[in-house]
Amino acid sequence: MPVCIAKTQYSFTDVPEEVHVYYNFSITVDDLIINTGTGFIVAVCVEMMRMPGLSQEPQAYHIDVVNGHVVGLS
């Protein structure tokens, strides 16, 4: 399975302050999440929010076609 690494966007390492460090570093993986439906593994480094701001019910449930017009898009 392919691996996606959830870490800081500011550095290759898992430490945001280590900018421009391109070699001889370590990454600490705190959790591995196996997404069998999508077919990949997520290696979570430090406390990363993977999907911020999503509600319990997707907005797609409120989209419909009424009399040939799409409704429920905002």
PyMOL Python script that loads the backbone (N, CA, C, O; Angstrom):
from pymol import cmd

cmd.read_pdbstr("""\
ATOM      1  N   MET A   1       0.844  -1.186   0.000  1.00  0.00           N
ATOM      2  CA  MET A   1       0.000   0.000   0.000  1.00  0.00           C
ATOM      3  C   MET A   1       0.892   1.253   0.000  1.00  0.00           C
ATOM      4  O   MET A   1       1.927   1.271   0.666  1.00  0.00           O
ATOM      5  N   PRO A   2       0.503   2.286  -0.732  1.00  0.00           N
ATOM      6  CA  PRO A   2       1.236   3.556  -0.687  1.00  0.00           C
ATOM      7  C   PRO A   2       1.116   4.193   0.698  1.00  0.00           C
ATOM      8  O   PRO A   2       0.155   3.935   1.423  1.00  0.00           O
ATOM      9  N   VAL A   3       2.087   5.018   1.059  1.00  0.00           N
ATOM     10  CA  VAL A   3       2.102   5.679   2.360  1.00  0.00           C
ATOM     11  C   VAL A   3       2.029   7.185   2.168  1.00  0.00           C
ATOM     12  O   VAL A   3       2.775   7.749   1.368  1.00  0.00           O
ATOM     13  N   CYS A   4       1.134   7.836   2.897  1.00  0.00           N
ATOM     14  CA  CYS A   4       1.022   9.292   2.940  1.00  0.00           C
ATOM     15  C   CYS A   4       1.486   9.718   4.327  1.00  0.00           C
ATOM     16  O   CYS A   4       1.052   9.147   5.327  1.00  0.00           O
ATOM     17  N   ILE A   5       2.374  10.728   4.396  1.00  0.00           N
ATOM     18  CA  ILE A   5       2.884  11.176   5.688  1.00  0.00           C
ATOM     19  C   ILE A   5       2.228  12.506   6.056  1.00  0.00           C
ATOM     20  O   ILE A   5       2.360  13.495   5.335  1.00  0.00           O
ATOM     21  N   ALA A   6       1.522  12.517   7.186  1.00  0.00           N
ATOM     22  CA  ALA A   6       0.883  13.732   7.693  1.00  0.00           C
ATOM     23  C   ALA A   6       1.840  14.367   8.691  1.00  0.00           C
ATOM     24  O   ALA A   6       2.017  13.862   9.799  1.00  0.00           O
ATOM     25  N   LYS A   7       2.462  15.486   8.290  1.00  0.00           N
ATOM     26  CA  LYS A   7       3.446  16.162   9.124  1.00  0.00           C
ATOM     27  C   LYS A   7       3.371  17.651   8.851  1.00  0.00           C
ATOM     28  O   LYS A   7       2.519  18.096   8.082  1.00  0.00           O
ATOM     29  N   THR A   8       4.240  18.419   9.462  1.00  0.00           N
ATOM     30  CA  THR A   8       4.235  19.862   9.239  1.00  0.00           C
ATOM     31  C   THR A   8       4.527  20.188   7.777  1.00  0.00           C
ATOM     32  O   THR A   8       5.299  19.484   7.125  1.00  0.00           O
ATOM     33  N   GLN A   9       3.922  21.236   7.272  1.00  0.00           N
ATOM     34  CA  GLN A   9       4.135  21.642   5.881  1.00  0.00           C
ATOM     35  C   GLN A   9       5.386  22.497   5.715  1.00  0.00           C
ATOM     36  O   GLN A   9       5.793  22.778   4.588  1.00  0.00           O
ATOM     37  N   TYR A  10       5.989  22.905   6.798  1.00  0.00           N
ATOM     38  CA  TYR A  10       7.092  23.855   6.737  1.00  0.00           C
ATOM     39  C   TYR A  10       8.468  23.212   6.683  1.00  0.00           C
ATOM     40  O   TYR A  10       9.463  23.914   6.498  1.00  0.00           O
ATOM     41  N   SER A  11       8.550  21.904   6.840  1.00  0.00           N
ATOM     42  CA  SER A  11       9.845  21.249   6.934  1.00  0.00           C
ATOM     43  C   SER A  11       9.734  19.825   6.415  1.00  0.00           C
ATOM     44  O   SER A  11       8.646  19.249   6.410  1.00  0.00           O
ATOM     45  N   PHE A  12      10.854  19.250   5.975  1.00  0.00           N
ATOM     46  CA  PHE A  12      10.874  17.834   5.615  1.00  0.00           C
ATOM     47  C   PHE A  12      10.803  16.968   6.861  1.00  0.00           C
ATOM     48  O   PHE A  12      10.384  15.812   6.789  1.00  0.00           O
ATOM     49  N   THR A  13      11.206  17.513   8.000  1.00  0.00           N
ATOM     50  CA  THR A  13      11.154  16.777   9.247  1.00  0.00           C
ATOM     51  C   THR A  13       9.766  16.932   9.864  1.00  0.00           C
ATOM     52  O   THR A  13       8.871  17.516   9.253  1.00  0.00           O
ATOM     53  N   ASP A  14       9.594  16.412  11.064  1.00  0.00           N
ATOM     54  CA  ASP A  14       8.317  16.588  11.762  1.00  0.00           C
ATOM     55  C   ASP A  14       8.392  17.737  12.772  1.00  0.00           C
ATOM     56  O   ASP A  14       7.520  17.869  13.630  1.00  0.00           O
ATOM     57  N   VAL A  15       9.431  18.564  12.667  1.00  0.00           N
ATOM     58  CA  VAL A  15       9.625  19.716  13.557  1.00  0.00           C
ATOM     59  C   VAL A  15       9.528  20.991  12.715  1.00  0.00           C
ATOM     60  O   VAL A  15      10.398  21.225  11.876  1.00  0.00           O
ATOM     61  N   PRO A  16       8.492  21.826  12.910  1.00  0.00           N
ATOM     62  CA  PRO A  16       8.303  23.017  12.071  1.00  0.00           C
ATOM     63  C   PRO A  16       9.484  23.986  12.089  1.00  0.00           C
ATOM     64  O   PRO A  16       9.725  24.691  11.109  1.00  0.00           O
ATOM     65  N   GLU A  17      10.219  24.023  13.201  1.00  0.00           N
ATOM     66  CA  GLU A  17      11.338  24.959  13.310  1.00  0.00           C
ATOM     67  C   GLU A  17      12.555  24.533  12.484  1.00  0.00           C
ATOM     68  O   GLU A  17      13.437  25.356  12.237  1.00  0.00           O
ATOM     69  N   GLU A  18      12.625  23.284  12.055  1.00  0.00           N
ATOM     70  CA  GLU A  18      13.759  22.784  11.290  1.00  0.00           C
ATOM     71  C   GLU A  18      13.548  23.034   9.792  1.00  0.00           C
ATOM     72  O   GLU A  18      13.356  22.097   9.017  1.00  0.00           O
ATOM     73  N   VAL A  19      13.587  24.288   9.407  1.00  0.00           N
ATOM     74  CA  VAL A  19      13.399  24.665   8.011  1.00  0.00           C
ATOM     75  C   VAL A  19      14.728  24.507   7.277  1.00  0.00           C
ATOM     76  O   VAL A  19      15.788  24.752   7.853  1.00  0.00           O
ATOM     77  N   HIS A  20      14.677  24.103   6.021  1.00  0.00           N
ATOM     78  CA  HIS A  20      15.860  23.901   5.173  1.00  0.00           C
ATOM     79  C   HIS A  20      16.764  22.777   5.675  1.00  0.00           C
ATOM     80  O   HIS A  20      17.973  22.808   5.442  1.00  0.00           O
ATOM     81  N   VAL A  21      16.202  21.799   6.350  1.00  0.00           N
ATOM     82  CA  VAL A  21      16.947  20.598   6.724  1.00  0.00           C
ATOM     83  C   VAL A  21      16.539  19.519   5.733  1.00  0.00           C
ATOM     84  O   VAL A  21      15.396  19.062   5.743  1.00  0.00           O
ATOM     85  N   TYR A  22      17.477  19.110   4.873  1.00  0.00           N
ATOM     86  CA  TYR A  22      17.146  18.208   3.784  1.00  0.00           C
ATOM     87  C   TYR A  22      17.768  16.820   3.924  1.00  0.00           C
ATOM     88  O   TYR A  22      17.404  15.912   3.177  1.00  0.00           O
ATOM     89  N   TYR A  23      18.698  16.634   4.866  1.00  0.00           N
ATOM     90  CA  TYR A  23      19.327  15.329   5.027  1.00  0.00           C
ATOM     91  C   TYR A  23      19.762  15.149   6.477  1.00  0.00           C
ATOM     92  O   TYR A  23      19.843  16.110   7.241  1.00  0.00           O
ATOM     93  N   ASN A  24      20.041  13.894   6.839  1.00  0.00           N
ATOM     94  CA  ASN A  24      20.461  13.533   8.197  1.00  0.00           C
ATOM     95  C   ASN A  24      19.455  13.980   9.269  1.00  0.00           C
ATOM     96  O   ASN A  24      19.839  14.622  10.247  1.00  0.00           O
ATOM     97  N   PHE A  25      18.193  13.649   9.090  1.00  0.00           N
ATOM     98  CA  PHE A  25      17.171  13.954  10.090  1.00  0.00           C
ATOM     99  C   PHE A  25      16.310  12.718  10.323  1.00  0.00           C
ATOM    100  O   PHE A  25      16.318  11.784   9.522  1.00  0.00           O
ATOM    101  N   SER A  26      15.590  12.724  11.398  1.00  0.00           N
ATOM    102  CA  SER A  26      14.679  11.633  11.742  1.00  0.00           C
ATOM    103  C   SER A  26      13.259  12.164  11.785  1.00  0.00           C
ATOM    104  O   SER A  26      13.029  13.340  12.070  1.00  0.00           O
ATOM    105  N   ILE A  27      12.317  11.293  11.501  1.00  0.00           N
ATOM    106  CA  ILE A  27      10.899  11.629  11.615  1.00  0.00           C
ATOM    107  C   ILE A  27      10.276  10.664  12.611  1.00  0.00           C
ATOM    108  O   ILE A  27      10.442   9.450  12.498  1.00  0.00           O
ATOM    109  N   THR A  28       9.563  11.207  13.583  1.00  0.00           N
ATOM    110  CA  THR A  28       8.874  10.392  14.584  1.00  0.00           C
ATOM    111  C   THR A  28       7.439  10.176  14.139  1.00  0.00           C
ATOM    112  O   THR A  28       6.699  11.137  13.928  1.00  0.00           O
ATOM    113  N   VAL A  29       7.048   8.932  13.996  1.00  0.00           N
ATOM    114  CA  VAL A  29       5.676   8.590  13.607  1.00  0.00           C
ATOM    115  C   VAL A  29       4.919   8.211  14.868  1.00  0.00           C
ATOM    116  O   VAL A  29       5.287   7.264  15.563  1.00  0.00           O
ATOM    117  N   ASP A  30       3.855   8.959  15.160  1.00  0.00           N
ATOM    118  CA  ASP A  30       3.060   8.728  16.362  1.00  0.00           C
ATOM    119  C   ASP A  30       1.923   7.736  16.148  1.00  0.00           C
ATOM    120  O   ASP A  30       1.473   7.092  17.096  1.00  0.00           O
ATOM    121  N   ASP A  31       1.460   7.611  14.914  1.00  0.00           N
ATOM    122  CA  ASP A  31       0.318   6.740  14.657  1.00  0.00           C
ATOM    123  C   ASP A  31       0.332   6.314  13.194  1.00  0.00           C
ATOM    124  O   ASP A  31       0.765   7.071  12.326  1.00  0.00           O
ATOM    125  N   LEU A  32      -0.137   5.116  12.927  1.00  0.00           N
ATOM    126  CA  LEU A  32      -0.346   4.631  11.560  1.00  0.00           C
ATOM    127  C   LEU A  32      -1.830   4.353  11.390  1.00  0.00           C
ATOM    128  O   LEU A  32      -2.432   3.630  12.183  1.00  0.00           O
ATOM    129  N   ILE A  33      -2.409   4.929  10.356  1.00  0.00           N
ATOM    130  CA  ILE A  33      -3.829   4.735  10.086  1.00  0.00           C
ATOM    131  C   ILE A  33      -3.949   4.043   8.734  1.00  0.00           C
ATOM    132  O   ILE A  33      -3.482   4.560   7.719  1.00  0.00           O
ATOM    133  N   ILE A  34      -4.575   2.880   8.729  1.00  0.00           N
ATOM    134  CA  ILE A  34      -4.728   2.107   7.500  1.00  0.00           C
ATOM    135  C   ILE A  34      -6.085   2.424   6.898  1.00  0.00           C
ATOM    136  O   ILE A  34      -7.122   2.142   7.498  1.00  0.00           O
ATOM    137  N   ASN A  35      -6.072   3.015   5.701  1.00  0.00           N
ATOM    138  CA  ASN A  35      -7.306   3.343   4.977  1.00  0.00           C
ATOM    139  C   ASN A  35      -7.514   2.282   3.908  1.00  0.00           C
ATOM    140  O   ASN A  35      -7.068   2.443   2.772  1.00  0.00           O
ATOM    141  N   THR A  36      -8.188   1.203   4.269  1.00  0.00           N
ATOM    142  CA  THR A  36      -8.351   0.097   3.339  1.00  0.00           C
ATOM    143  C   THR A  36      -9.253   0.464   2.167  1.00  0.00           C
ATOM    144  O   THR A  36      -9.061  -0.040   1.061  1.00  0.00           O
ATOM    145  N   GLY A  37     -10.230   1.333   2.393  1.00  0.00           N
ATOM    146  CA  GLY A  37     -11.133   1.735   1.311  1.00  0.00           C
ATOM    147  C   GLY A  37     -10.422   2.484   0.206  1.00  0.00           C
ATOM    148  O   GLY A  37     -10.672   2.239  -0.974  1.00  0.00           O
ATOM    149  N   THR A  38      -9.538   3.393   0.576  1.00  0.00           N
ATOM    150  CA  THR A  38      -8.795   4.171  -0.413  1.00  0.00           C
ATOM    151  C   THR A  38      -7.484   3.513  -0.782  1.00  0.00           C
ATOM    152  O   THR A  38      -6.874   3.872  -1.789  1.00  0.00           O
ATOM    153  N   GLY A  39      -7.040   2.558   0.014  1.00  0.00           N
ATOM    154  CA  GLY A  39      -5.870   1.781  -0.331  1.00  0.00           C
ATOM    155  C   GLY A  39      -4.542   2.432  -0.013  1.00  0.00           C
ATOM    156  O   GLY A  39      -3.592   2.279  -0.782  1.00  0.00           O
ATOM    157  N   PHE A  40      -4.438   3.156   1.097  1.00  0.00           N
ATOM    158  CA  PHE A  40      -3.144   3.684   1.500  1.00  0.00           C
ATOM    159  C   PHE A  40      -3.052   3.788   3.014  1.00  0.00           C
ATOM    160  O   PHE A  40      -4.058   3.726   3.719  1.00  0.00           O
ATOM    161  N   ILE A  41      -1.834   3.947   3.495  1.00  0.00           N
ATOM    162  CA  ILE A  41      -1.549   4.077   4.923  1.00  0.00           C
ATOM    163  C   ILE A  41      -1.144   5.522   5.204  1.00  0.00           C
ATOM    164  O   ILE A  41      -0.385   6.114   4.436  1.00  0.00           O
ATOM    165  N   VAL A  42      -1.644   6.090   6.298  1.00  0.00           N
ATOM    166  CA  VAL A  42      -1.257   7.438   6.707  1.00  0.00           C
ATOM    167  C   VAL A  42      -0.366   7.328   7.936  1.00  0.00           C
ATOM    168  O   VAL A  42      -0.783   6.810   8.971  1.00  0.00           O
ATOM    169  N   ALA A  43       0.870   7.821   7.814  1.00  0.00           N
ATOM    170  CA  ALA A  43       1.784   7.907   8.946  1.00  0.00           C
ATOM    171  C   ALA A  43       1.618   9.296   9.549  1.00  0.00           C
ATOM    172  O   ALA A  43       1.967  10.291   8.914  1.00  0.00           O
ATOM    173  N   VAL A  44       1.090   9.373  10.767  1.00  0.00           N
ATOM    174  CA  VAL A  44       0.804  10.656  11.415  1.00  0.00           C
ATOM    175  C   VAL A  44       1.977  11.017  12.325  1.00  0.00           C
ATOM    176  O   VAL A  44       2.325  10.267  13.236  1.00  0.00           O
ATOM    177  N   CYS A  45       2.578  12.175  12.062  1.00  0.00           N
ATOM    178  CA  CYS A  45       3.690  12.678  12.868  1.00  0.00           C
ATOM    179  C   CYS A  45       3.179  13.812  13.748  1.00  0.00           C
ATOM    180  O   CYS A  45       2.429  14.670  13.282  1.00  0.00           O
ATOM    181  N   VAL A  46       3.572  13.820  14.991  1.00  0.00           N
ATOM    182  CA  VAL A  46       3.110  14.777  15.993  1.00  0.00           C
ATOM    183  C   VAL A  46       1.590  14.870  15.978  1.00  0.00           C
ATOM    184  O   VAL A  46       0.932  13.928  15.538  1.00  0.00           O
ATOM    185  N   GLU A  47       1.027  15.945  16.431  1.00  0.00           N
ATOM    186  CA  GLU A  47      -0.434  16.073  16.497  1.00  0.00           C
ATOM    187  C   GLU A  47      -0.933  16.797  15.256  1.00  0.00           C
ATOM    188  O   GLU A  47      -1.123  18.013  15.275  1.00  0.00           O
ATOM    189  N   MET A  48      -1.142  16.061  14.193  1.00  0.00           N
ATOM    190  CA  MET A  48      -1.606  16.641  12.933  1.00  0.00           C
ATOM    191  C   MET A  48      -3.106  16.415  12.788  1.00  0.00           C
ATOM    192  O   MET A  48      -3.600  15.308  13.005  1.00  0.00           O
ATOM    193  N   MET A  49      -3.823  17.469  12.420  1.00  0.00           N
ATOM    194  CA  MET A  49      -5.234  17.345  12.106  1.00  0.00           C
ATOM    195  C   MET A  49      -5.317  16.944  10.635  1.00  0.00           C
ATOM    196  O   MET A  49      -4.868  17.689   9.764  1.00  0.00           O
ATOM    197  N   ARG A  50      -5.876  15.794  10.357  1.00  0.00           N
ATOM    198  CA  ARG A  50      -5.855  15.275   8.995  1.00  0.00           C
ATOM    199  C   ARG A  50      -6.963  15.836   8.110  1.00  0.00           C
ATOM    200  O   ARG A  50      -6.727  16.074   6.926  1.00  0.00           O
ATOM    201  N   MET A  51      -8.140  16.052   8.635  1.00  0.00           N
ATOM    202  CA  MET A  51      -9.256  16.551   7.830  1.00  0.00           C
ATOM    203  C   MET A  51     -10.001  17.617   8.632  1.00  0.00           C
ATOM    204  O   MET A  51     -11.064  17.330   9.181  1.00  0.00           O
ATOM    205  N   PRO A  52      -9.478  18.818   8.711  1.00  0.00           N
ATOM    206  CA  PRO A  52     -10.099  19.838   9.558  1.00  0.00           C
ATOM    207  C   PRO A  52     -11.416  20.361   9.002  1.00  0.00           C
ATOM    208  O   PRO A  52     -11.590  20.472   7.788  1.00  0.00           O
ATOM    209  N   GLY A  53     -12.317  20.675   9.882  1.00  0.00           N
ATOM    210  CA  GLY A  53     -13.529  21.394   9.521  1.00  0.00           C
ATOM    211  C   GLY A  53     -14.605  20.599   8.821  1.00  0.00           C
ATOM    212  O   GLY A  53     -15.512  21.204   8.249  1.00  0.00           O
ATOM    213  N   LEU A  54     -14.560  19.302   8.830  1.00  0.00           N
ATOM    214  CA  LEU A  54     -15.605  18.525   8.166  1.00  0.00           C
ATOM    215  C   LEU A  54     -16.739  18.245   9.141  1.00  0.00           C
ATOM    216  O   LEU A  54     -16.517  17.959  10.318  1.00  0.00           O
ATOM    217  N   SER A  55     -17.956  18.333   8.624  1.00  0.00           N
ATOM    218  CA  SER A  55     -19.117  18.066   9.465  1.00  0.00           C
ATOM    219  C   SER A  55     -19.419  16.569   9.478  1.00  0.00           C
ATOM    220  O   SER A  55     -18.825  15.799   8.723  1.00  0.00           O
ATOM    221  N   GLN A  56     -20.336  16.172  10.331  1.00  0.00           N
ATOM    222  CA  GLN A  56     -20.736  14.771  10.421  1.00  0.00           C
ATOM    223  C   GLN A  56     -21.435  14.298   9.151  1.00  0.00           C
ATOM    224  O   GLN A  56     -21.297  13.141   8.754  1.00  0.00           O
ATOM    225  N   GLU A  57     -22.181  15.193   8.518  1.00  0.00           N
ATOM    226  CA  GLU A  57     -22.961  14.831   7.328  1.00  0.00           C
ATOM    227  C   GLU A  57     -22.465  15.631   6.133  1.00  0.00           C
ATOM    228  O   GLU A  57     -22.501  16.861   6.171  1.00  0.00           O
ATOM    229  N   PRO A  58     -22.007  14.976   5.080  1.00  0.00           N
ATOM    230  CA  PRO A  58     -21.503  15.691   3.899  1.00  0.00           C
ATOM    231  C   PRO A  58     -22.588  16.530   3.227  1.00  0.00           C
ATOM    232  O   PRO A  58     -23.757  16.144   3.209  1.00  0.00           O
ATOM    233  N   GLN A  59     -22.200  17.668   2.679  1.00  0.00           N
ATOM    234  CA  GLN A  59     -23.126  18.545   1.973  1.00  0.00           C
ATOM    235  C   GLN A  59     -23.718  17.860   0.738  1.00  0.00           C
ATOM    236  O   GLN A  59     -24.790  18.241   0.267  1.00  0.00           O
ATOM    237  N   ALA A  60     -23.027  16.866   0.224  1.00  0.00           N
ATOM    238  CA  ALA A  60     -23.510  16.150  -0.961  1.00  0.00           C
ATOM    239  C   ALA A  60     -24.882  15.512  -0.737  1.00  0.00           C
ATOM    240  O   ALA A  60     -25.625  15.292  -1.693  1.00  0.00           O
ATOM    241  N   TYR A  61     -25.221  15.217   0.510  1.00  0.00           N
ATOM    242  CA  TYR A  61     -26.539  14.655   0.813  1.00  0.00           C
ATOM    243  C   TYR A  61     -27.659  15.649   0.542  1.00  0.00           C
ATOM    244  O   TYR A  61     -28.818  15.250   0.431  1.00  0.00           O
ATOM    245  N   HIS A  62     -27.337  16.937   0.433  1.00  0.00           N
ATOM    246  CA  HIS A  62     -28.349  17.976   0.256  1.00  0.00           C
ATOM    247  C   HIS A  62     -28.412  18.497  -1.180  1.00  0.00           C
ATOM    248  O   HIS A  62     -29.129  19.459  -1.454  1.00  0.00           O
ATOM    249  N   ILE A  63     -27.676  17.881  -2.089  1.00  0.00           N
ATOM    250  CA  ILE A  63     -27.685  18.285  -3.499  1.00  0.00           C
ATOM    251  C   ILE A  63     -28.672  17.397  -4.239  1.00  0.00           C
ATOM    252  O   ILE A  63     -28.711  16.183  -4.040  1.00  0.00           O
ATOM    253  N   ASP A  64     -29.473  18.026  -5.101  1.00  0.00           N
ATOM    254  CA  ASP A  64     -30.495  17.272  -5.834  1.00  0.00           C
ATOM    255  C   ASP A  64     -30.784  17.988  -7.145  1.00  0.00           C
ATOM    256  O   ASP A  64     -30.349  19.120  -7.357  1.00  0.00           O
ATOM    257  N   VAL A  65     -31.514  17.323  -8.012  1.00  0.00           N
ATOM    258  CA  VAL A  65     -31.992  17.933  -9.257  1.00  0.00           C
ATOM    259  C   VAL A  65     -33.516  18.025  -9.156  1.00  0.00           C
ATOM    260  O   VAL A  65     -34.205  17.014  -9.013  1.00  0.00           O
ATOM    261  N   VAL A  66     -34.029  19.264  -9.232  1.00  0.00           N
ATOM    262  CA  VAL A  66     -35.470  19.504  -9.141  1.00  0.00           C
ATOM    263  C   VAL A  66     -35.892  20.238 -10.405  1.00  0.00           C
ATOM    264  O   VAL A  66     -35.410  21.337 -10.680  1.00  0.00           O
ATOM    265  N   ASN A  67     -36.791  19.635 -11.172  1.00  0.00           N
ATOM    266  CA  ASN A  67     -37.294  20.212 -12.434  1.00  0.00           C
ATOM    267  C   ASN A  67     -36.143  20.607 -13.366  1.00  0.00           C
ATOM    268  O   ASN A  67     -36.183  21.659 -14.003  1.00  0.00           O
ATOM    269  N   GLY A  68     -35.134  19.764 -13.435  1.00  0.00           N
ATOM    270  CA  GLY A  68     -34.012  20.008 -14.334  1.00  0.00           C
ATOM    271  C   GLY A  68     -32.973  20.978 -13.813  1.00  0.00           C
ATOM    272  O   GLY A  68     -32.025  21.292 -14.532  1.00  0.00           O
ATOM    273  N   HIS A  69     -33.117  21.465 -12.588  1.00  0.00           N
ATOM    274  CA  HIS A  69     -32.160  22.409 -12.006  1.00  0.00           C
ATOM    275  C   HIS A  69     -31.484  21.792 -10.776  1.00  0.00           C
ATOM    276  O   HIS A  69     -32.135  21.149  -9.953  1.00  0.00           O
ATOM    277  N   VAL A  70     -30.185  21.998 -10.668  1.00  0.00           N
ATOM    278  CA  VAL A  70     -29.444  21.513  -9.527  1.00  0.00           C
ATOM    279  C   VAL A  70     -29.696  22.442  -8.343  1.00  0.00           C
ATOM    280  O   VAL A  70     -29.533  23.657  -8.456  1.00  0.00           O
ATOM    281  N   VAL A  71     -30.091  21.872  -7.215  1.00  0.00           N
ATOM    282  CA  VAL A  71     -30.315  22.652  -5.993  1.00  0.00           C
ATOM    283  C   VAL A  71     -29.422  22.112  -4.889  1.00  0.00           C
ATOM    284  O   VAL A  71     -29.018  20.950  -4.923  1.00  0.00           O
ATOM    285  N   GLY A  72     -29.116  22.952  -3.912  1.00  0.00           N
ATOM    286  CA  GLY A  72     -28.332  22.528  -2.766  1.00  0.00           C
ATOM    287  C   GLY A  72     -26.864  22.875  -2.868  1.00  0.00           C
ATOM    288  O   GLY A  72     -26.091  22.553  -1.965  1.00  0.00           O
ATOM    289  N   LEU A  73     -26.455  23.537  -3.966  1.00  0.00           N
ATOM    290  CA  LEU A  73     -25.070  23.995  -4.085  1.00  0.00           C
ATOM    291  C   LEU A  73     -24.991  25.415  -3.541  1.00  0.00           C
ATOM    292  O   LEU A  73     -25.892  26.224  -3.761  1.00  0.00           O
ATOM    293  N   SER A  74     -23.932  25.704  -2.846  1.00  0.00           N
ATOM    294  CA  SER A  74     -23.798  27.068  -2.328  1.00  0.00           C
ATOM    295  C   SER A  74     -22.506  27.696  -2.786  1.00  0.00           C
ATOM    296  O   SER A  74     -22.223  28.844  -2.446  1.00  0.00           O
TER     297      SER A  74
END
""", "prot")
cmd.dss("prot")
cmd.show_as("cartoon", "prot")
cmd.util.cbc("prot")
cmd.orient("prot")
